[in-house]
Amino acid sequence: MLAEPTITPELIAKHGLTPEEYARIESILKRTPNFTELGIFSVMWSEHCSYKHSRKELRKFPTTGERVLV
């Protein structure tokens, strides 16, 4: 059985997470996440799944109107 990688600032950054996001993960779990959990949070909070970086731009679009489907 292979040992899981050690969670380091470099590994956190490779997962696309900021130090603040990592601290939030620890707060949610009330412990240090393991490698698998880190990957799951990374995917859940990625641009692809949560529009982490484009959300502020998407807010500029209308949300009501005759031609808007929400």
CHARMM-style PDB file with segment names, atoms N, HN, CA, C and O in Angstrom:
ATOM      1  N   MET     1       0.846  -1.176   0.000  1.00  0.00      PROA
ATOM      2  CA  MET     1       0.000   0.000   0.000  1.00  0.00      PROA
ATOM      3  C   MET     1       0.896   1.245   0.000  1.00  0.00      PROA
ATOM      4  O   MET     1       1.825   1.352   0.800  1.00  0.00      PROA
ATOM      5  N   LEU     2       0.606   2.170  -0.897  1.00  0.00      PROA
ATOM      6  HN  LEU     2      -0.149   2.082  -1.547  1.00  0.00      PROA
ATOM      7  CA  LEU     2       1.396   3.391  -0.998  1.00  0.00      PROA
ATOM      8  C   LEU     2       0.980   4.397   0.065  1.00  0.00      PROA
ATOM      9  O   LEU     2      -0.201   4.536   0.385  1.00  0.00      PROA
ATOM     10  N   ALA     3       1.961   5.087   0.598  1.00  0.00      PROA
ATOM     11  HN  ALA     3       2.920   4.974   0.338  1.00  0.00      PROA
ATOM     12  CA  ALA     3       1.684   6.139   1.574  1.00  0.00      PROA
ATOM     13  C   ALA     3       1.145   7.368   0.847  1.00  0.00      PROA
ATOM     14  O   ALA     3       1.568   7.681  -0.266  1.00  0.00      PROA
ATOM     15  N   GLU     4       0.222   8.046   1.482  1.00  0.00      PROA
ATOM     16  HN  GLU     4      -0.122   7.792   2.386  1.00  0.00      PROA
ATOM     17  CA  GLU     4      -0.320   9.269   0.893  1.00  0.00      PROA
ATOM     18  C   GLU     4       0.718  10.379   0.971  1.00  0.00      PROA
ATOM     19  O   GLU     4       1.518  10.419   1.906  1.00  0.00      PROA
ATOM     20  N   PRO     5       0.708  11.284  -0.009  1.00  0.00      PROA
ATOM     21  CA  PRO     5       1.638  12.416   0.045  1.00  0.00      PROA
ATOM     22  C   PRO     5       1.362  13.293   1.265  1.00  0.00      PROA
ATOM     23  O   PRO     5       0.228  13.393   1.733  1.00  0.00      PROA
ATOM     24  N   THR     6       2.403  13.915   1.759  1.00  0.00      PROA
ATOM     25  HN  THR     6       3.325  13.834   1.379  1.00  0.00      PROA
ATOM     26  CA  THR     6       2.271  14.867   2.856  1.00  0.00      PROA
ATOM     27  C   THR     6       1.641  16.143   2.321  1.00  0.00      PROA
ATOM     28  O   THR     6       2.000  16.624   1.246  1.00  0.00      PROA
ATOM     29  N   ILE     7       0.698  16.685   3.081  1.00  0.00      PROA
ATOM     30  HN  ILE     7       0.406  16.295   3.955  1.00  0.00      PROA
ATOM     31  CA  ILE     7       0.045  17.933   2.681  1.00  0.00      PROA
ATOM     32  C   ILE     7       1.005  19.084   2.987  1.00  0.00      PROA
ATOM     33  O   ILE     7       1.318  19.358   4.145  1.00  0.00      PROA
ATOM     34  N   THR     8       1.457  19.743   1.942  1.00  0.00      PROA
ATOM     35  HN  THR     8       1.202  19.521   1.001  1.00  0.00      PROA
ATOM     36  CA  THR     8       2.390  20.863   2.067  1.00  0.00      PROA
ATOM     37  C   THR     8       1.790  22.084   1.374  1.00  0.00      PROA
ATOM     38  O   THR     8       0.853  21.947   0.588  1.00  0.00      PROA
ATOM     39  N   PRO     9       2.317  23.276   1.656  1.00  0.00      PROA
ATOM     40  CA  PRO     9       1.832  24.463   0.929  1.00  0.00      PROA
ATOM     41  C   PRO     9       1.954  24.306  -0.594  1.00  0.00      PROA
ATOM     42  O   PRO     9       1.107  24.798  -1.340  1.00  0.00      PROA
ATOM     43  N   GLU    10       2.999  23.624  -1.046  1.00  0.00      PROA
ATOM     44  HN  GLU    10       3.686  23.224  -0.440  1.00  0.00      PROA
ATOM     45  CA  GLU    10       3.187  23.411  -2.482  1.00  0.00      PROA
ATOM     46  C   GLU    10       2.093  22.505  -3.043  1.00  0.00      PROA
ATOM     47  O   GLU    10       1.573  22.758  -4.130  1.00  0.00      PROA
ATOM     48  N   LEU    11       1.746  21.462  -2.313  1.00  0.00      PROA
ATOM     49  HN  LEU    11       2.168  21.257  -1.430  1.00  0.00      PROA
ATOM     50  CA  LEU    11       0.697  20.542  -2.756  1.00  0.00      PROA
ATOM     51  C   LEU    11      -0.663  21.243  -2.760  1.00  0.00      PROA
ATOM     52  O   LEU    11      -1.472  21.045  -3.666  1.00  0.00      PROA
ATOM     53  N   ILE    12      -0.899  22.050  -1.752  1.00  0.00      PROA
ATOM     54  HN  ILE    12      -0.242  22.211  -1.016  1.00  0.00      PROA
ATOM     55  CA  ILE    12      -2.143  22.820  -1.675  1.00  0.00      PROA
ATOM     56  C   ILE    12      -2.244  23.738  -2.898  1.00  0.00      PROA
ATOM     57  O   ILE    12      -3.301  23.828  -3.523  1.00  0.00      PROA
ATOM     58  N   ALA    13      -1.151  24.415  -3.236  1.00  0.00      PROA
ATOM     59  HN  ALA    13      -0.292  24.343  -2.729  1.00  0.00      PROA
ATOM     60  CA  ALA    13      -1.133  25.312  -4.398  1.00  0.00      PROA
ATOM     61  C   ALA    13      -1.323  24.531  -5.698  1.00  0.00      PROA
ATOM     62  O   ALA    13      -2.010  25.003  -6.604  1.00  0.00      PROA
ATOM     63  N   LYS    14      -0.725  23.346  -5.799  1.00  0.00      PROA
ATOM     64  HN  LYS    14      -0.167  22.963  -5.063  1.00  0.00      PROA
ATOM     65  CA  LYS    14      -0.902  22.517  -7.000  1.00  0.00      PROA
ATOM     66  C   LYS    14      -2.363  22.119  -7.189  1.00  0.00      PROA
ATOM     67  O   LYS    14      -2.812  21.889  -8.311  1.00  0.00      PROA
ATOM     68  N   HSD    15      -3.093  22.042  -6.089  1.00  0.00      PROA
ATOM     69  HN  HSD    15      -2.728  22.230  -5.177  1.00  0.00      PROA
ATOM     70  CA  HSD    15      -4.522  21.729  -6.151  1.00  0.00      PROA
ATOM     71  C   HSD    15      -5.362  22.976  -6.450  1.00  0.00      PROA
ATOM     72  O   HSD    15      -6.589  22.900  -6.507  1.00  0.00      PROA
ATOM     73  N   GLY    16      -4.711  24.104  -6.638  1.00  0.00      PROA
ATOM     74  HN  GLY    16      -3.714  24.166  -6.592  1.00  0.00      PROA
ATOM     75  CA  GLY    16      -5.422  25.330  -6.983  1.00  0.00      PROA
ATOM     76  C   GLY    16      -6.138  25.985  -5.820  1.00  0.00      PROA
ATOM     77  O   GLY    16      -7.064  26.771  -6.020  1.00  0.00      PROA
ATOM     78  N   LEU    17      -5.716  25.668  -4.603  1.00  0.00      PROA
ATOM     79  HN  LEU    17      -4.964  25.029  -4.440  1.00  0.00      PROA
ATOM     80  CA  LEU    17      -6.338  26.228  -3.406  1.00  0.00      PROA
ATOM     81  C   LEU    17      -5.448  27.312  -2.802  1.00  0.00      PROA
ATOM     82  O   LEU    17      -4.223  27.199  -2.810  1.00  0.00      PROA
ATOM     83  N   THR    18      -6.070  28.344  -2.287  1.00  0.00      PROA
ATOM     84  HN  THR    18      -7.066  28.435  -2.281  1.00  0.00      PROA
ATOM     85  CA  THR    18      -5.326  29.396  -1.594  1.00  0.00      PROA
ATOM     86  C   THR    18      -5.129  28.973  -0.143  1.00  0.00      PROA
ATOM     87  O   THR    18      -5.822  28.076   0.338  1.00  0.00      PROA
ATOM     88  N   PRO    19      -4.194  29.608   0.558  1.00  0.00      PROA
ATOM     89  CA  PRO    19      -4.036  29.313   1.987  1.00  0.00      PROA
ATOM     90  C   PRO    19      -5.333  29.555   2.774  1.00  0.00      PROA
ATOM     91  O   PRO    19      -5.630  28.829   3.723  1.00  0.00      PROA
ATOM     92  N   GLU    20      -6.096  30.569   2.381  1.00  0.00      PROA
ATOM     93  HN  GLU    20      -5.855  31.159   1.611  1.00  0.00      PROA
ATOM     94  CA  GLU    20      -7.365  30.853   3.061  1.00  0.00      PROA
ATOM     95  C   GLU    20      -8.374  29.729   2.827  1.00  0.00      PROA
ATOM     96  O   GLU    20      -9.099  29.341   3.742  1.00  0.00      PROA
ATOM     97  N   GLU    21      -8.417  29.210   1.601  1.00  0.00      PROA
ATOM     98  HN  GLU    21      -7.827  29.525   0.858  1.00  0.00      PROA
ATOM     99  CA  GLU    21      -9.330  28.105   1.297  1.00  0.00      PROA
ATOM    100  C   GLU    21      -8.916  26.850   2.068  1.00  0.00      PROA
ATOM    101  O   GLU    21      -9.764  26.111   2.567  1.00  0.00      PROA
ATOM    102  N   TYR    22      -7.604  26.619   2.161  1.00  0.00      PROA
ATOM    103  HN  TYR    22      -6.915  27.220   1.756  1.00  0.00      PROA
ATOM    104  CA  TYR    22      -7.130  25.461   2.919  1.00  0.00      PROA
ATOM    105  C   TYR    22      -7.514  25.597   4.391  1.00  0.00      PROA
ATOM    106  O   TYR    22      -7.927  24.622   5.019  1.00  0.00      PROA
ATOM    107  N   ALA    23      -7.379  26.789   4.935  1.00  0.00      PROA
ATOM    108  HN  ALA    23      -7.044  27.581   4.425  1.00  0.00      PROA
ATOM    109  CA  ALA    23      -7.778  27.016   6.333  1.00  0.00      PROA
ATOM    110  C   ALA    23      -9.275  26.754   6.505  1.00  0.00      PROA
ATOM    111  O   ALA    23      -9.701  26.232   7.536  1.00  0.00      PROA
ATOM    112  N   ARG    24     -10.060  27.111   5.510  1.00  0.00      PROA
ATOM    113  HN  ARG    24      -9.714  27.534   4.673  1.00  0.00      PROA
ATOM    114  CA  ARG    24     -11.505  26.858   5.585  1.00  0.00      PROA
ATOM    115  C   ARG    24     -11.792  25.357   5.572  1.00  0.00      PROA
ATOM    116  O   ARG    24     -12.678  24.888   6.287  1.00  0.00      PROA
ATOM    117  N   ILE    25     -11.045  24.604   4.761  1.00  0.00      PROA
ATOM    118  HN  ILE    25     -10.326  24.986   4.180  1.00  0.00      PROA
ATOM    119  CA  ILE    25     -11.201  23.150   4.740  1.00  0.00      PROA
ATOM    120  C   ILE    25     -10.918  22.583   6.125  1.00  0.00      PROA
ATOM    121  O   ILE    25     -11.679  21.758   6.631  1.00  0.00      PROA
ATOM    122  N   GLU    26      -9.819  23.027   6.740  1.00  0.00      PROA
ATOM    123  HN  GLU    26      -9.201  23.697   6.329  1.00  0.00      PROA
ATOM    124  CA  GLU    26      -9.493  22.551   8.091  1.00  0.00      PROA
ATOM    125  C   GLU    26     -10.591  22.924   9.077  1.00  0.00      PROA
ATOM    126  O   GLU    26     -10.910  22.143   9.974  1.00  0.00      PROA
ATOM    127  N   SER    27     -11.168  24.100   8.921  1.00  0.00      PROA
ATOM    128  HN  SER    27     -10.909  24.734   8.193  1.00  0.00      PROA
ATOM    129  CA  SER    27     -12.246  24.538   9.800  1.00  0.00      PROA
ATOM    130  C   SER    27     -13.487  23.669   9.615  1.00  0.00      PROA
ATOM    131  O   SER    27     -14.137  23.288  10.589  1.00  0.00      PROA
ATOM    132  N   ILE    28     -13.807  23.364   8.374  1.00  0.00      PROA
ATOM    133  HN  ILE    28     -13.279  23.674   7.583  1.00  0.00      PROA
ATOM    134  CA  ILE    28     -14.979  22.525   8.084  1.00  0.00      PROA
ATOM    135  C   ILE    28     -14.790  21.128   8.658  1.00  0.00      PROA
ATOM    136  O   ILE    28     -15.689  20.589   9.304  1.00  0.00      PROA
ATOM    137  N   LEU    29     -13.614  20.542   8.420  1.00  0.00      PROA
ATOM    138  HN  LEU    29     -12.884  20.979   7.896  1.00  0.00      PROA
ATOM    139  CA  LEU    29     -13.340  19.168   8.870  1.00  0.00      PROA
ATOM    140  C   LEU    29     -12.958  19.093  10.348  1.00  0.00      PROA
ATOM    141  O   LEU    29     -13.048  18.039  10.978  1.00  0.00      PROA
ATOM    142  N   LYS    30     -12.527  20.243  10.888  1.00  0.00      PROA
ATOM    143  HN  LYS    30     -12.453  21.100  10.377  1.00  0.00      PROA
ATOM    144  CA  LYS    30     -12.015  20.305  12.270  1.00  0.00      PROA
ATOM    145  C   LYS    30     -10.773  19.425  12.445  1.00  0.00      PROA
ATOM    146  O   LYS    30     -10.510  18.883  13.519  1.00  0.00      PROA
ATOM    147  N   ARG    31     -10.018  19.306  11.340  1.00  0.00      PROA
ATOM    148  HN  ARG    31     -10.232  19.746  10.467  1.00  0.00      PROA
ATOM    149  CA  ARG    31      -8.760  18.551  11.335  1.00  0.00      PROA
ATOM    150  C   ARG    31      -8.077  18.786   9.992  1.00  0.00      PROA
ATOM    151  O   ARG    31      -8.646  19.406   9.094  1.00  0.00      PROA
ATOM    152  N   THR    32      -6.865  18.291   9.866  1.00  0.00      PROA
ATOM    153  HN  THR    32      -6.402  17.787  10.596  1.00  0.00      PROA
ATOM    154  CA  THR    32      -6.139  18.365   8.607  1.00  0.00      PROA
ATOM    155  C   THR    32      -6.742  17.361   7.626  1.00  0.00      PROA
ATOM    156  O   THR    32      -6.954  16.202   7.981  1.00  0.00      PROA
ATOM    157  N   PRO    33      -7.018  17.796   6.399  1.00  0.00      PROA
ATOM    158  CA  PRO    33      -7.560  16.842   5.432  1.00  0.00      PROA
ATOM    159  C   PRO    33      -6.500  15.854   4.972  1.00  0.00      PROA
ATOM    160  O   PRO    33      -5.307  16.155   4.992  1.00  0.00      PROA
ATOM    161  N   ASN    34      -6.942  14.676   4.560  1.00  0.00      PROA
ATOM    162  HN  ASN    34      -7.912  14.431   4.544  1.00  0.00      PROA
ATOM    163  CA  ASN    34      -5.999  13.753   3.938  1.00  0.00      PROA
ATOM    164  C   ASN    34      -5.903  14.092   2.449  1.00  0.00      PROA
ATOM    165  O   ASN    34      -6.611  14.977   1.970  1.00  0.00      PROA
ATOM    166  N   PHE    35      -5.049  13.407   1.732  1.00  0.00      PROA
ATOM    167  HN  PHE    35      -4.474  12.688   2.122  1.00  0.00      PROA
ATOM    168  CA  PHE    35      -4.791  13.709   0.328  1.00  0.00      PROA
ATOM    169  C   PHE    35      -6.064  13.594  -0.512  1.00  0.00      PROA
ATOM    170  O   PHE    35      -6.326  14.445  -1.363  1.00  0.00      PROA
ATOM    171  N   THR    36      -6.842  12.562  -0.279  1.00  0.00      PROA
ATOM    172  HN  THR    36      -6.629  11.871   0.411  1.00  0.00      PROA
ATOM    173  CA  THR    36      -8.085  12.367  -1.035  1.00  0.00      PROA
ATOM    174  C   THR    36      -9.068  13.495  -0.768  1.00  0.00      PROA
ATOM    175  O   THR    36      -9.674  14.027  -1.698  1.00  0.00      PROA
ATOM    176  N   GLU    37      -9.227  13.860   0.488  1.00  0.00      PROA
ATOM    177  HN  GLU    37      -8.735  13.428   1.244  1.00  0.00      PROA
ATOM    178  CA  GLU    37     -10.146  14.952   0.839  1.00  0.00      PROA
ATOM    179  C   GLU    37      -9.698  16.271   0.220  1.00  0.00      PROA
ATOM    180  O   GLU    37     -10.521  17.057  -0.250  1.00  0.00      PROA
ATOM    181  N   LEU    38      -8.387  16.507   0.224  1.00  0.00      PROA
ATOM    182  HN  LEU    38      -7.719  15.868   0.606  1.00  0.00      PROA
ATOM    183  CA  LEU    38      -7.859  17.718  -0.396  1.00  0.00      PROA
ATOM    184  C   LEU    38      -8.240  17.763  -1.875  1.00  0.00      PROA
ATOM    185  O   LEU    38      -8.640  18.808  -2.388  1.00  0.00      PROA
ATOM    186  N   GLY    39      -8.116  16.634  -2.551  1.00  0.00      PROA
ATOM    187  HN  GLY    39      -7.792  15.785  -2.135  1.00  0.00      PROA
ATOM    188  CA  GLY    39      -8.488  16.551  -3.962  1.00  0.00      PROA
ATOM    189  C   GLY    39      -9.966  16.785  -4.189  1.00  0.00      PROA
ATOM    190  O   GLY    39     -10.354  17.436  -5.159  1.00  0.00      PROA
ATOM    191  N   ILE    40     -10.795  16.256  -3.299  1.00  0.00      PROA
ATOM    192  HN  ILE    40     -10.479  15.727  -2.511  1.00  0.00      PROA
ATOM    193  CA  ILE    40     -12.242  16.437  -3.437  1.00  0.00      PROA
ATOM    194  C   ILE    40     -12.614  17.904  -3.288  1.00  0.00      PROA
ATOM    195  O   ILE    40     -13.377  18.435  -4.096  1.00  0.00      PROA
ATOM    196  N   PHE    41     -12.083  18.566  -2.262  1.00  0.00      PROA
ATOM    197  HN  PHE    41     -11.463  18.135  -1.606  1.00  0.00      PROA
ATOM    198  CA  PHE    41     -12.361  19.998  -2.089  1.00  0.00      PROA
ATOM    199  C   PHE    41     -11.836  20.783  -3.282  1.00  0.00      PROA
ATOM    200  O   PHE    41     -12.495  21.707  -3.760  1.00  0.00      PROA
ATOM    201  N   SER    42     -10.663  20.422  -3.759  1.00  0.00      PROA
ATOM    202  HN  SER    42     -10.128  19.672  -3.371  1.00  0.00      PROA
ATOM    203  CA  SER    42     -10.066  21.111  -4.896  1.00  0.00      PROA
ATOM    204  C   SER    42     -10.999  21.065  -6.104  1.00  0.00      PROA
ATOM    205  O   SER    42     -11.202  22.077  -6.774  1.00  0.00      PROA
ATOM    206  N   VAL    43     -11.553  19.915  -6.374  1.00  0.00      PROA
ATOM    207  HN  VAL    43     -11.389  19.093  -5.830  1.00  0.00      PROA
ATOM    208  CA  VAL    43     -12.465  19.769  -7.512  1.00  0.00      PROA
ATOM    209  C   VAL    43     -13.778  20.503  -7.256  1.00  0.00      PROA
ATOM    210  O   VAL    43     -14.285  21.196  -8.139  1.00  0.00      PROA
ATOM    211  N   MET    44     -14.329  20.355  -6.057  1.00  0.00      PROA
ATOM    212  HN  MET    44     -13.918  19.792  -5.340  1.00  0.00      PROA
ATOM    213  CA  MET    44     -15.605  21.020  -5.744  1.00  0.00      PROA
ATOM    214  C   MET    44     -15.491  22.527  -5.865  1.00  0.00      PROA
ATOM    215  O   MET    44     -16.433  23.190  -6.297  1.00  0.00      PROA
ATOM    216  N   TRP    45     -14.351  23.070  -5.489  1.00  0.00      PROA
ATOM    217  HN  TRP    45     -13.585  22.532  -5.138  1.00  0.00      PROA
ATOM    218  CA  TRP    45     -14.159  24.518  -5.481  1.00  0.00      PROA
ATOM    219  C   TRP    45     -13.422  25.009  -6.722  1.00  0.00      PROA
ATOM    220  O   TRP    45     -12.987  26.160  -6.761  1.00  0.00      PROA
ATOM    221  N   SER    46     -13.276  24.172  -7.721  1.00  0.00      PROA
ATOM    222  HN  SER    46     -13.630  23.237  -7.690  1.00  0.00      PROA
ATOM    223  CA  SER    46     -12.558  24.577  -8.928  1.00  0.00      PROA
ATOM    224  C   SER    46     -13.412  25.511  -9.775  1.00  0.00      PROA
ATOM    225  O   SER    46     -14.625  25.608  -9.587  1.00  0.00      PROA
ATOM    226  N   GLU    47     -12.776  26.178 -10.687  1.00  0.00      PROA
ATOM    227  HN  GLU    47     -11.791  26.099 -10.840  1.00  0.00      PROA
ATOM    228  CA  GLU    47     -13.488  27.059 -11.630  1.00  0.00      PROA
ATOM    229  C   GLU    47     -14.527  26.257 -12.404  1.00  0.00      PROA
ATOM    230  O   GLU    47     -15.628  26.749 -12.653  1.00  0.00      PROA
ATOM    231  N   HSD    48     -14.195  25.050 -12.781  1.00  0.00      PROA
ATOM    232  HN  HSD    48     -13.301  24.650 -12.580  1.00  0.00      PROA
ATOM    233  CA  HSD    48     -15.100  24.224 -13.581  1.00  0.00      PROA
ATOM    234  C   HSD    48     -16.406  23.937 -12.843  1.00  0.00      PROA
ATOM    235  O   HSD    48     -17.476  23.951 -13.451  1.00  0.00      PROA
ATOM    236  N   CYS    49     -16.325  23.680 -11.552  1.00  0.00      PROA
ATOM    237  HN  CYS    49     -15.455  23.669 -11.059  1.00  0.00      PROA
ATOM    238  CA  CYS    49     -17.519  23.305 -10.794  1.00  0.00      PROA
ATOM    239  C   CYS    49     -18.209  24.473 -10.100  1.00  0.00      PROA
ATOM    240  O   CYS    49     -19.432  24.476  -9.960  1.00  0.00      PROA
ATOM    241  N   SER    50     -17.444  25.455  -9.671  1.00  0.00      PROA
ATOM    242  HN  SER    50     -16.450  25.453  -9.785  1.00  0.00      PROA
ATOM    243  CA  SER    50     -18.064  26.504  -8.845  1.00  0.00      PROA
ATOM    244  C   SER    50     -17.927  27.906  -9.417  1.00  0.00      PROA
ATOM    245  O   SER    50     -18.406  28.863  -8.808  1.00  0.00      PROA
ATOM    246  N   TYR    51     -17.291  28.050 -10.562  1.00  0.00      PROA
ATOM    247  HN  TYR    51     -16.902  27.273 -11.056  1.00  0.00      PROA
ATOM    248  CA  TYR    51     -17.079  29.366 -11.159  1.00  0.00      PROA
ATOM    249  C   TYR    51     -16.404  30.313 -10.172  1.00  0.00      PROA
ATOM    250  O   TYR    51     -16.784  31.477 -10.044  1.00  0.00      PROA
ATOM    251  N   LYS    52     -15.396  29.789  -9.477  1.00  0.00      PROA
ATOM    252  HN  LYS    52     -15.087  28.844  -9.580  1.00  0.00      PROA
ATOM    253  CA  LYS    52     -14.707  30.514  -8.409  1.00  0.00      PROA
ATOM    254  C   LYS    52     -14.208  31.888  -8.854  1.00  0.00      PROA
ATOM    255  O   LYS    52     -14.347  32.859  -8.111  1.00  0.00      PROA
ATOM    256  N   HSD    53     -13.635  31.984 -10.040  1.00  0.00      PROA
ATOM    257  HN  HSD    53     -13.522  31.195 -10.643  1.00  0.00      PROA
ATOM    258  CA  HSD    53     -13.052  33.246 -10.480  1.00  0.00      PROA
ATOM    259  C   HSD    53     -13.970  34.045 -11.398  1.00  0.00      PROA
ATOM    260  O   HSD    53     -13.835  35.264 -11.494  1.00  0.00      PROA
ATOM    261  N   SER    54     -14.894  33.380 -12.068  1.00  0.00      PROA
ATOM    262  HN  SER    54     -15.004  32.389 -11.990  1.00  0.00      PROA
ATOM    263  CA  SER    54     -15.745  34.099 -13.017  1.00  0.00      PROA
ATOM    264  C   SER    54     -17.083  34.521 -12.411  1.00  0.00      PROA
ATOM    265  O   SER    54     -17.854  35.225 -13.062  1.00  0.00      PROA
ATOM    266  N   ARG    55     -17.369  34.107 -11.187  1.00  0.00      PROA
ATOM    267  HN  ARG    55     -16.742  33.535 -10.658  1.00  0.00      PROA
ATOM    268  CA  ARG    55     -18.649  34.448 -10.555  1.00  0.00      PROA
ATOM    269  C   ARG    55     -18.889  35.951 -10.545  1.00  0.00      PROA
ATOM    270  O   ARG    55     -20.003  36.403 -10.811  1.00  0.00      PROA
ATOM    271  N   LYS    56     -17.844  36.737 -10.237  1.00  0.00      PROA
ATOM    272  HN  LYS    56     -16.940  36.370 -10.021  1.00  0.00      PROA
ATOM    273  CA  LYS    56     -18.015  38.196 -10.196  1.00  0.00      PROA
ATOM    274  C   LYS    56     -18.369  38.739 -11.575  1.00  0.00      PROA
ATOM    275  O   LYS    56     -19.114  39.713 -11.679  1.00  0.00      PROA
ATOM    276  N   GLU    57     -17.851  38.130 -12.627  1.00  0.00      PROA
ATOM    277  HN  GLU    57     -17.246  37.338 -12.542  1.00  0.00      PROA
ATOM    278  CA  GLU    57     -18.180  38.567 -13.983  1.00  0.00      PROA
ATOM    279  C   GLU    57     -19.584  38.131 -14.372  1.00  0.00      PROA
ATOM    280  O   GLU    57     -20.311  38.881 -15.024  1.00  0.00      PROA
ATOM    281  N   LEU    58     -19.970  36.921 -13.974  1.00  0.00      PROA
ATOM    282  HN  LEU    58     -19.379  36.312 -13.444  1.00  0.00      PROA
ATOM    283  CA  LEU    58     -21.295  36.419 -14.309  1.00  0.00      PROA
ATOM    284  C   LEU    58     -22.397  37.247 -13.649  1.00  0.00      PROA
ATOM    285  O   LEU    58     -23.507  37.332 -14.174  1.00  0.00      PROA
ATOM    286  N   ARG    59     -22.097  37.853 -12.511  1.00  0.00      PROA
ATOM    287  HN  ARG    59     -21.195  37.784 -12.085  1.00  0.00      PROA
ATOM    288  CA  ARG    59     -23.085  38.691 -11.824  1.00  0.00      PROA
ATOM    289  C   ARG    59     -23.460  39.928 -12.628  1.00  0.00      PROA
ATOM    290  O   ARG    59     -24.473  40.567 -12.342  1.00  0.00      PROA
ATOM    291  N   LYS    60     -22.668  40.269 -13.617  1.00  0.00      PROA
ATOM    292  HN  LYS    60     -21.845  39.750 -13.849  1.00  0.00      PROA
ATOM    293  CA  LYS    60     -22.931  41.451 -14.440  1.00  0.00      PROA
ATOM    294  C   LYS    60     -24.059  41.204 -15.448  1.00  0.00      PROA
ATOM    295  O   LYS    60     -24.635  42.151 -15.984  1.00  0.00      PROA
ATOM    296  N   PHE    61     -24.367  39.937 -15.700  1.00  0.00      PROA
ATOM    297  HN  PHE    61     -23.898  39.169 -15.265  1.00  0.00      PROA
ATOM    298  CA  PHE    61     -25.405  39.616 -16.667  1.00  0.00      PROA
ATOM    299  C   PHE    61     -26.792  39.734 -16.039  1.00  0.00      PROA
ATOM    300  O   PHE    61     -26.943  39.550 -14.831  1.00  0.00      PROA
ATOM    301  N   PRO    62     -27.806  40.040 -16.852  1.00  0.00      PROA
ATOM    302  CA  PRO    62     -29.165  40.141 -16.301  1.00  0.00      PROA
ATOM    303  C   PRO    62     -29.674  38.782 -15.830  1.00  0.00      PROA
ATOM    304  O   PRO    62     -29.293  37.743 -16.369  1.00  0.00      PROA
ATOM    305  N   THR    63     -30.528  38.803 -14.833  1.00  0.00      PROA
ATOM    306  HN  THR    63     -30.838  39.647 -14.395  1.00  0.00      PROA
ATOM    307  CA  THR    63     -31.111  37.561 -14.309  1.00  0.00      PROA
ATOM    308  C   THR    63     -32.621  37.514 -14.491  1.00  0.00      PROA
ATOM    309  O   THR    63     -33.259  36.513 -14.164  1.00  0.00      PROA
ATOM    310  N   THR    64     -33.191  38.596 -15.012  1.00  0.00      PROA
ATOM    311  HN  THR    64     -32.672  39.408 -15.278  1.00  0.00      PROA
ATOM    312  CA  THR    64     -34.620  38.620 -15.301  1.00  0.00      PROA
ATOM    313  C   THR    64     -34.826  39.243 -16.678  1.00  0.00      PROA
ATOM    314  O   THR    64     -33.973  39.980 -17.174  1.00  0.00      PROA
ATOM    315  N   GLY    65     -35.940  38.943 -17.271  1.00  0.00      PROA
ATOM    316  HN  GLY    65     -36.632  38.344 -16.868  1.00  0.00      PROA
ATOM    317  CA  GLY    65     -36.275  39.530 -18.563  1.00  0.00      PROA
ATOM    318  C   GLY    65     -36.872  38.495 -19.475  1.00  0.00      PROA
ATOM    319  O   GLY    65     -36.811  37.294 -19.212  1.00  0.00      PROA
ATOM    320  N   GLU    66     -37.451  38.976 -20.551  1.00  0.00      PROA
ATOM    321  HN  GLU    66     -37.501  39.951 -20.766  1.00  0.00      PROA
ATOM    322  CA  GLU    66     -38.150  38.114 -21.505  1.00  0.00      PROA
ATOM    323  C   GLU    66     -37.240  37.061 -22.129  1.00  0.00      PROA
ATOM    324  O   GLU    66     -37.691  35.955 -22.427  1.00  0.00      PROA
ATOM    325  N   ARG    67     -35.953  37.394 -22.332  1.00  0.00      PROA
ATOM    326  HN  ARG    67     -35.587  38.292 -22.089  1.00  0.00      PROA
ATOM    327  CA  ARG    67     -35.041  36.473 -23.018  1.00  0.00      PROA
ATOM    328  C   ARG    67     -34.053  35.810 -22.068  1.00  0.00      PROA
ATOM    329  O   ARG    67     -33.045  35.257 -22.508  1.00  0.00      PROA
ATOM    330  N   VAL    68     -34.335  35.861 -20.759  1.00  0.00      PROA
ATOM    331  HN  VAL    68     -35.154  36.310 -20.401  1.00  0.00      PROA
ATOM    332  CA  VAL    68     -33.440  35.259 -19.773  1.00  0.00      PROA
ATOM    333  C   VAL    68     -34.066  33.976 -19.247  1.00  0.00      PROA
ATOM    334  O   VAL    68     -35.205  33.972 -18.781  1.00  0.00      PROA
ATOM    335  N   LEU    69     -33.310  32.894 -19.329  1.00  0.00      PROA
ATOM    336  HN  LEU    69     -32.385  32.898 -19.708  1.00  0.00      PROA
ATOM    337  CA  LEU    69     -33.749  31.601 -18.804  1.00  0.00      PROA
ATOM    338  C   LEU    69     -32.849  31.253 -17.620  1.00  0.00      PROA
ATOM    339  O   LEU    69     -31.635  31.115 -17.775  1.00  0.00      PROA
ATOM    340  N   VAL    70     -33.438  31.116 -16.462  1.00  0.00      PROA
ATOM    341  HN  VAL    70     -34.424  31.228 -16.337  1.00  0.00      PROA
ATOM    342  CA  VAL    70     -32.656  30.804 -15.272  1.00  0.00      PROA
ATOM    343  C   VAL    70     -33.136  29.469 -14.726  1.00  0.00      PROA
ATOM    344  OT1 VAL    70     -32.619  28.994 -13.715  1.00  0.00      PROA
TER     345      VAL     70
END
